[in-house]
Amino acid sequence: MAIITYDDDCSICTKFAKIIRYIVGRETKVVNMSNPMILEEGIARIGHLQYWKSFHVVKGNKWYSESEAITELMRLLPLGKLMGQVAEAYPVKKFLTLLLHAFQRKRKHECKI
């Protein structure tokens, strides 16, 4: 089962999690990054700064962050195989990464991280 992490101290992240939880249904867990079980493993695998920088997708023992997380997230959506291929196309991936960075700047300003 895949896991998507989010920061529940951030209103942007919490809204994102609610939407994603609805779309992915029960096949994927959407987990708060402060959850001790996921927190310890995440920091051990990708480091403290990277862990709190963005949402992550965890599949098996592999942690995906930033643009890789976007692609993996797309694969978890309905029509996942197609969505993953679309997300890997350069212009789409570039746009989605820019969008992610815009949300990260807003989150940094809002959440004081």
Number of C-alpha atoms within 10 A of each C-alpha: 9 16 19 25 23 23 22 16 13 16 13 17 20 15 13 14 21 11 11 18 17 10 13 16 13 10 12 19 17 20 18 19 22 15 12 10 10 16 17 14 14 20 14 11 14 14 12 13 9 15 20 18 15 20 23 26 25 21 14 9 9 10 19 19 19 17 19 17 19 22 24 25 23 20 18 23 18 12 10 15 14 13 17 18 14 16 24 19 11 10 11 13 18 14 12 18 19 13 12 17 15 12 15 19 13 13 20 13 10 12 14 8 11
